[in-house]
Amino acid sequence: MKAADADILIIPGYKNSGPDHWQSRWEAKLSSARRVVQDEWSKPERDAWTARVAEEANKAEKPLFLVAHSLGIAATTLALPQIEKPIAGGFFVAPPDLANPALRPKHMMTFGPWSREPLRFPAITVASRNDPFSSYETAEETAAAWGSLLIDAGEAGHINTDSGHGPWPEGLMVLATFLKRLRA
């Protein structure tokens, strides 16, 4: 599958993805990509975020490919029962530990716990060994429960602009290879 053959849905996490974030750069680069825009980025509300992801996903006119970061992954997995369109695949980056009582802001915990149900589509989860929002072991357990391939990003922080991942060409190469292996 080529990127142009899919509706690529970019799903940012807490506080959105700024202009230098890899998600924003990919959205600008990939002609079939569009972003889920939440009403309130700084105070995420589980039901509202989940409903918005499902609403945007159900607008897909081509096979749907999900690209979610951090809390956007949680909103996405919660929205899955409401998504009626066929999902070709998912690319999940830096899933936070939603069961960690030290997670801040604390209301992000309302998005947890993670579903342990296997995903109904192929997925890749990329996790860092020094993500301040999750241990690698937690991300590893979550990806395994989903049946997702886990990619070890090494010590890459939260894989966002603050950790030096603006364009993130390595991630884009993984995405392109993954898309190429999927069938439309």
C-alpha positions as CSV (number, residue, x, y, z in Angstrom):
1,M,0.0,0.0,0.0
2,K,1.2,3.5,-0.8
3,A,0.5,6.4,1.5
4,A,-1.8,7.9,-1.1
5,D,-3.9,4.7,-1.0
6,A,-4.9,5.3,2.6
7,D,-6.6,7.9,4.7
8,I,-3.8,8.6,7.2
9,L,-5.3,9.9,10.4
10,I,-2.8,11.8,12.6
11,I,-3.8,11.6,16.3
12,P,-1.8,13.9,18.6
13,G,-1.6,13.5,22.4
14,Y,-1.8,15.9,25.3
15,K,-1.3,19.6,24.2
16,N,-1.3,18.7,20.5
17,S,1.8,18.4,18.3
18,G,3.4,21.7,17.5
19,P,4.7,22.8,14.1
20,D,8.1,21.2,14.6
21,H,6.8,17.8,15.9
22,W,7.2,14.8,13.7
23,Q,3.4,14.4,13.4
24,S,3.0,17.9,12.1
25,R,5.8,17.4,9.6
26,W,4.4,14.1,8.4
27,E,1.0,15.6,8.0
28,A,2.4,18.3,5.8
29,K,4.5,15.8,3.8
30,L,1.8,13.1,3.3
31,S,-0.9,14.2,0.9
32,S,-3.5,11.8,2.3
33,A,-2.9,12.7,6.0
34,R,-5.2,14.8,8.2
35,R,-5.2,15.5,11.9
36,V,-7.8,14.8,14.5
37,V,-8.4,18.2,16.2
38,Q,-9.6,18.1,19.8
39,D,-11.6,21.0,21.3
40,E,-9.5,21.1,24.4
41,W,-5.8,20.1,24.1
42,S,-4.7,21.1,27.6
43,K,-7.4,19.3,29.5
44,P,-8.1,16.1,27.7
45,E,-11.5,14.5,28.5
46,R,-11.8,10.8,27.7
47,D,-15.3,10.7,26.2
48,A,-14.8,13.8,24.1
49,W,-11.4,12.8,22.8
50,T,-12.6,9.3,22.0
51,A,-15.7,10.5,20.2
52,R,-13.7,12.9,18.1
53,V,-11.2,10.2,17.0
54,A,-14.1,7.9,16.0
55,E,-15.9,10.7,14.2
56,E,-12.8,11.6,12.2
57,A,-12.0,7.9,11.5
58,N,-15.5,7.3,10.2
59,K,-15.0,10.0,7.6
60,A,-12.4,7.8,5.8
61,E,-13.0,7.1,2.1
62,K,-10.0,4.9,1.7
63,P,-8.5,2.2,4.0
64,L,-7.7,3.9,7.3
65,F,-4.2,4.1,8.7
66,L,-3.8,5.5,12.3
67,V,-0.7,7.4,13.4
68,A,-1.1,8.2,17.1
69,H,1.3,9.7,19.7
70,S,1.1,9.4,23.5
71,L,-2.3,10.1,24.9
72,G,-3.6,10.0,21.3
73,I,-3.0,6.3,21.3
74,A,-5.3,5.9,24.4
75,A,-8.0,7.9,22.7
76,T,-7.6,5.8,19.6
77,T,-7.8,2.4,21.3
78,L,-10.8,3.6,23.2
79,A,-12.5,4.7,20.0
80,L,-11.9,1.4,18.2
81,P,-15.4,-0.1,19.0
82,Q,-17.0,3.1,17.5
83,I,-14.9,3.0,14.3
84,E,-16.9,1.4,11.5
85,K,-14.4,2.0,8.6
86,P,-11.8,-0.7,7.8
87,I,-8.5,-0.1,9.5
88,A,-5.5,-1.0,7.4
89,G,-3.0,-0.5,10.2
90,G,-1.7,1.5,13.1
91,F,1.5,3.3,14.0
92,F,1.6,4.0,17.8
93,V,4.5,6.1,19.3
94,A,5.3,6.5,23.0
95,P,2.3,5.0,24.8
96,P,2.1,6.5,28.3
97,D,1.7,4.4,31.4
98,L,-2.0,5.1,32.2
99,A,-1.9,3.2,35.4
100,N,1.1,5.1,36.9
101,P,-0.2,7.3,39.8
102,A,2.7,9.7,39.2
103,L,1.5,10.5,35.7
104,R,0.8,14.2,35.3
105,P,-1.5,15.8,34.7
106,K,-3.4,13.3,36.8
107,H,-6.6,13.4,34.8
108,M,-4.8,11.6,31.9
109,M,-5.2,8.4,34.0
110,T,-8.9,8.5,33.2
111,F,-7.9,7.2,29.7
112,G,-6.7,4.0,31.3
113,P,-6.1,1.2,31.9
114,W,-5.0,0.0,28.5
115,S,-7.1,-2.5,26.7
116,R,-5.6,-5.9,26.7
117,E,-7.6,-7.0,23.7
118,P,-5.7,-7.8,20.5
119,L,-6.0,-5.2,17.8
120,R,-8.0,-6.1,14.7
121,F,-5.4,-4.7,12.4
122,P,-1.6,-4.9,12.1
123,A,0.2,-2.3,14.2
124,I,3.7,-1.1,15.2
125,T,4.3,0.4,18.6
126,V,7.5,2.4,19.0
127,A,8.7,2.9,22.6
128,S,11.7,4.5,24.2
129,R,13.8,3.2,27.1
130,N,13.8,6.5,28.9
131,D,10.4,7.9,28.2
132,P,9.4,10.0,31.2
133,F,5.7,9.0,30.8
134,S,6.2,5.2,30.7
135,S,8.7,2.4,31.4
136,Y,9.8,0.4,28.4
137,E,8.5,-2.7,30.1
138,T,5.0,-1.3,30.4
139,A,5.0,-0.4,26.6
140,E,6.4,-3.9,25.9
141,E,3.6,-5.6,27.8
142,T,0.9,-3.4,26.2
143,A,2.2,-4.0,22.6
144,A,2.3,-7.7,23.3
145,A,-1.3,-7.8,24.5
146,W,-2.3,-5.9,21.3
147,G,-0.4,-8.2,19.1
148,S,1.6,-5.2,17.9
149,L,5.2,-5.3,16.7
150,L,7.3,-3.4,19.2
151,I,10.2,-1.3,18.0
152,D,12.8,-0.3,20.6
153,A,13.7,3.3,19.9
154,G,16.6,3.2,22.5
155,E,17.0,6.2,24.8
156,A,14.7,8.6,22.8
157,G,12.8,10.3,25.5
158,H,9.1,10.8,24.7
159,I,9.8,10.9,21.0
160,N,8.6,14.4,20.6
161,T,10.1,17.8,19.8
162,D,11.4,18.2,23.4
163,S,13.5,15.0,22.9
164,G,14.9,16.2,19.6
165,H,12.4,14.4,17.3
166,G,11.3,17.1,14.9
167,P,11.4,15.5,11.5
168,W,12.2,12.0,12.8
169,P,13.3,10.5,9.4
170,E,13.9,7.1,11.0
171,G,10.3,6.9,12.1
172,L,9.1,8.0,8.6
173,M,11.2,5.2,7.1
174,V,9.6,2.6,9.4
175,L,6.2,4.0,8.5
176,A,6.9,3.8,4.8
177,T,8.2,0.2,5.0
178,F,5.2,-0.8,7.1
179,L,2.7,0.8,4.7
180,K,4.5,-0.9,1.7
181,R,3.8,-4.3,3.3
182,L,0.1,-3.7,3.9
183,R,-2.6,-4.5,1.4
184,A,-5.2,-1.9,0.5
